[in-house]
């Protein structure tokens, strides 16, 4: 017997959304993964590095999954719950966590790293990335692309203007990286299927990925949530599409 709307809502409101682990969604939502395998690709680069920086590490889960870290390994994070979680996870592995506001400048010297990584950075300060990289150093990242999960965004917020839909376009990052003195060596984009199987999964996702529907609360959107619950119950999973791109750029000189 399926659970009621109120039961699903109560469960999703109560669960912690600290860190960047989405395992609570197992069996409740699915997301197709990019073909390039970011964590594997990042681990290969880390194994060859001597000094690396992971920007906006979240709870440190992705970085901690690398089998070998370089002799000097630093990560930054701004959100206090994630700072605490990443510290507990990364320090035993020999990585230092630096609490940083995600605003320039990065708290590191020029040319401090031969590798900078980031998975799904909320902001990208290209000039700062170029500054802290050594000549010949590499930036490797998986970025969220334009119009990601916009089926869900526009369900709650309505149609978005073109400039909002186009934000985070890979062409713009390519241009900005080159302008900062980096040479883009690889750029790959994919659109990936997401399915939400119950309204609890939707609520958890919007509580965790807070920039999708800014200011989202269950109370504010209860009527739309109930309508979506009924839709899922009657028609099956709510389908959306994420966009991701892998970018690898090297510092000239």
C-alpha positions as CSV (number, residue, x, y, z in Angstrom):
1,X,0.0,0.0,0.0
2,X,1.5,3.3,-1.0
3,X,2.2,6.0,1.6
4,X,0.1,9.1,1.7
5,X,1.2,12.5,0.6
6,X,1.5,13.7,4.3
7,X,3.6,10.7,5.2
8,X,6.0,11.3,2.3
9,X,6.2,15.0,3.1
10,X,6.9,14.4,6.8
11,X,9.7,11.9,6.0
12,X,11.4,14.1,3.4
13,X,11.2,17.2,5.7
14,X,12.9,15.4,8.6
15,X,15.9,13.8,6.9
16,X,19.3,15.6,7.0
17,X,20.5,17.2,3.8
18,X,24.1,17.8,5.0
19,X,26.9,16.8,2.7
20,X,26.7,15.8,-0.9
21,X,25.7,12.2,-0.6
22,X,22.4,11.4,-2.4
23,X,22.1,7.8,-1.2
24,X,18.8,8.6,0.5
25,X,17.3,8.7,-3.0
26,X,18.2,5.1,-3.7
27,X,15.0,3.4,-4.9
28,X,13.2,6.8,-5.0
29,X,14.9,8.5,-7.9
30,X,17.4,7.7,-10.6
31,X,19.8,9.8,-12.6
32,X,21.7,8.8,-15.6
33,X,25.5,9.3,-15.2
34,X,27.8,11.0,-17.7
35,X,29.7,8.6,-19.8
36,X,33.1,10.0,-18.9
37,X,33.0,8.9,-15.2
38,X,34.2,12.0,-13.4
39,X,35.3,10.4,-10.2
40,X,37.5,7.9,-12.0
41,X,38.9,10.6,-14.3
42,X,39.6,12.8,-11.3
43,X,41.3,9.9,-9.4
44,X,43.6,9.3,-12.4
45,X,44.7,13.0,-12.4
46,X,45.2,13.0,-8.6
47,X,47.4,10.0,-8.8
48,X,49.8,11.9,-11.0
49,X,49.8,15.2,-9.1
50,X,52.2,16.5,-6.5
51,X,50.0,19.3,-5.1
52,X,46.2,19.5,-5.7
53,X,43.3,21.7,-4.7
54,X,39.6,20.5,-4.7
55,X,37.4,23.6,-4.8
56,X,33.9,23.5,-3.2
57,X,34.4,19.9,-2.1
58,X,31.0,19.6,-0.4
59,X,31.1,17.0,2.2
60,X,34.3,15.6,0.7
61,X,32.7,12.4,-0.5
62,X,33.9,12.6,-4.1
63,X,37.5,13.5,-3.2
64,X,37.6,10.8,-0.5
65,X,36.7,8.2,-3.1
66,X,40.1,8.6,-4.8
67,X,42.3,5.7,-4.1
68,X,45.5,7.8,-4.0
69,X,45.9,11.5,-3.1
70,X,48.9,13.6,-3.9
71,X,51.5,14.5,-1.2
72,X,49.9,18.0,-0.8
73,X,46.1,17.8,-0.9
74,X,43.9,20.8,0.0
75,X,40.1,21.2,-0.3
76,X,37.9,24.2,0.2
77,X,34.2,24.5,1.3
78,X,32.0,27.3,2.4
79,X,28.8,25.8,3.9
80,X,29.4,25.2,7.7
81,X,27.7,21.7,7.9
82,X,29.8,20.6,4.9
83,X,33.0,22.1,6.3
84,X,32.5,20.0,9.4
85,X,31.6,16.8,7.5
86,X,34.5,17.2,5.0
87,X,37.0,17.8,7.8
88,X,36.0,14.6,9.5
89,X,36.2,12.6,6.2
90,X,39.3,14.1,4.7
91,X,41.7,14.7,7.5
92,X,42.3,11.0,8.2
93,X,43.3,10.7,4.5
94,X,45.9,13.4,4.8
95,X,43.9,16.2,3.1
96,X,43.5,19.7,4.7
97,X,40.1,21.3,4.6
98,X,40.1,25.1,4.4
99,X,36.9,27.0,5.2
100,X,36.5,29.5,2.3
101,X,33.7,31.9,1.3
102,X,33.8,30.9,-2.4
103,X,34.6,34.5,-3.2
104,X,37.9,35.6,-4.7
105,X,40.7,35.6,-3.9
106,X,41.4,31.9,-3.1
107,X,43.5,31.8,0.1
108,X,46.6,30.3,-1.7
109,X,49.8,31.7,-3.3
110,X,50.3,32.0,-7.0
111,X,51.3,28.8,-8.7
112,X,50.6,26.7,-5.6
113,X,49.1,23.7,-7.3
114,X,49.7,21.6,-10.4
115,X,46.0,20.3,-10.3
116,X,42.8,22.0,-9.4
117,X,39.5,20.0,-9.4
118,X,35.9,20.7,-8.7
119,X,32.7,18.7,-9.1
120,X,29.6,20.9,-9.7
121,X,31.0,24.2,-8.5
122,X,28.3,26.8,-7.8
123,X,30.6,29.6,-9.0
124,X,33.8,29.5,-11.1
125,X,36.4,32.2,-10.7
126,X,38.6,31.5,-13.8
127,X,41.2,34.1,-13.1
128,X,41.7,32.7,-9.6
129,X,42.0,29.2,-10.9
130,X,44.6,30.3,-13.4
131,X,46.5,32.2,-10.7
132,X,46.9,29.3,-8.2
133,X,47.9,26.9,-11.0
134,X,51.5,26.4,-11.9
135,X,52.5,26.8,-15.6
136,X,51.4,23.7,-17.4
137,X,49.0,22.8,-14.5
138,X,45.5,21.4,-15.1
139,X,42.0,22.3,-14.1
140,X,39.6,19.3,-14.3
141,X,35.9,19.7,-13.4
142,X,32.4,18.5,-14.0
143,X,30.1,21.4,-14.3
144,X,26.3,21.6,-14.2
145,X,25.2,22.8,-17.6
146,X,22.4,25.1,-18.8
147,X,18.7,24.4,-18.2
148,X,19.6,21.5,-15.8
149,X,16.5,19.9,-14.3
150,X,14.4,22.7,-15.7
151,X,11.3,20.6,-16.0
152,X,11.2,20.6,-12.2
153,X,12.3,24.2,-11.9
154,X,9.6,25.5,-14.2
155,X,7.0,23.3,-12.6
156,X,7.4,25.4,-9.5
157,X,8.6,28.7,-10.9
158,X,6.9,28.8,-14.3
159,X,8.6,29.5,-17.6
160,X,12.1,31.1,-17.2
161,X,13.5,33.7,-19.5
162,X,16.1,32.7,-22.1
163,X,19.0,34.3,-20.2
164,X,18.2,32.1,-17.2
165,X,17.8,29.0,-19.3
166,X,21.1,29.6,-21.0
167,X,23.2,30.3,-17.9
168,X,26.1,27.9,-17.3
169,X,26.4,27.2,-21.0
170,X,29.7,25.3,-21.8
171,X,30.5,27.8,-24.6
172,X,30.7,30.6,-22.0
173,X,33.0,28.6,-19.7
174,X,35.2,27.8,-22.7
175,X,35.5,31.5,-23.6
176,X,36.1,32.6,-19.9
177,X,38.7,29.9,-19.4
178,X,40.6,31.0,-22.4
179,X,40.4,34.6,-21.4
180,X,42.0,33.8,-18.1
181,X,45.0,32.2,-19.7
182,X,43.9,28.6,-19.8
183,X,43.9,26.4,-22.9
184,X,40.8,24.1,-23.1
185,X,42.0,20.6,-23.9
186,X,38.7,18.7,-23.5
187,X,35.1,19.8,-23.3
188,X,32.2,17.2,-23.4
189,X,28.5,17.9,-22.8
190,X,25.7,15.4,-22.1
191,X,21.9,15.7,-21.3
192,X,20.9,13.0,-18.8
193,X,17.6,11.5,-17.7
194,X,16.3,11.8,-14.2
195,X,13.2,10.1,-12.7
196,X,11.5,11.0,-9.4
197,X,9.3,8.1,-8.1
198,X,7.6,9.9,-5.2
199,X,7.1,13.4,-3.9
200,X,9.4,12.8,-1.0
201,X,12.3,12.4,-3.5
202,X,11.3,15.8,-5.0
203,X,11.2,17.5,-1.7
204,X,14.6,16.1,-0.6
205,X,16.2,17.1,-3.9
206,X,14.9,20.7,-3.6
207,X,16.0,21.0,0.0
208,X,19.5,19.8,-0.8
209,X,20.1,21.5,-4.2
210,X,18.9,24.9,-2.8
211,X,19.6,26.9,-6.0
212,X,17.0,25.0,-8.1
213,X,14.0,26.7,-6.5
214,X,15.4,29.5,-4.3
215,X,13.7,29.8,-1.0
216,X,11.9,26.4,-1.4
217,X,9.9,25.3,1.5
218,X,7.1,22.7,1.8
219,X,4.7,25.2,3.2
220,X,5.3,27.7,0.4
221,X,4.7,25.1,-2.3
222,X,2.4,22.6,-0.6
223,X,-0.4,23.0,-3.2
224,X,2.0,22.4,-6.2
225,X,3.6,19.5,-4.3
226,X,0.2,17.9,-3.8
227,X,-0.6,18.3,-7.4
228,X,2.7,16.7,-8.4
229,X,2.2,13.9,-5.9
230,X,-1.2,13.1,-7.6
231,X,0.5,13.3,-11.0
232,X,3.2,10.8,-10.0
233,X,0.6,8.5,-8.4
234,X,-1.6,8.5,-11.5
235,X,1.0,8.7,-14.4
236,X,4.2,7.4,-13.0
237,X,7.6,9.0,-12.4
238,X,8.2,12.7,-13.0
239,X,10.9,12.9,-15.7
240,X,13.5,15.7,-15.9
241,X,16.9,16.0,-17.5
242,X,20.1,17.2,-16.0
243,X,23.0,18.7,-18.1
244,X,26.6,18.1,-17.3
245,X,29.9,18.9,-19.0
246,X,33.4,17.8,-18.4
247,X,36.1,20.5,-18.9
248,X,39.8,20.1,-18.8
249,X,42.0,23.2,-19.2
250,X,45.7,23.7,-18.9
251,X,47.6,26.8,-17.9
252,X,49.8,28.2,-20.6
253,X,53.5,28.8,-19.9
